[in-house]
């Protein structure tokens, strides 16, 4: 009789252990699925952030390029204007250069 109870207890214990193993296995699968979902979401957010940063950098580079072109155009226009003035009035240009040189020299001595 004692052996039958021990056998029944052992069988019950064995079934309980098997159920616990199954529960742990199911829990491990659920955790894996949750982690995969979180990783996928993090990947999507990282891609979105990268695309946004890339767009911002492209926009800034484009703006800087446009500004650089505008400055270069203005400098070329100023150079052409200066060439025209020098060609039209060479004596006035020489006098202006001598006057500025004198003022800079006088200021430098002090």
Long-range contacts (C-beta under 8 A, 24 or more apart in sequence): none
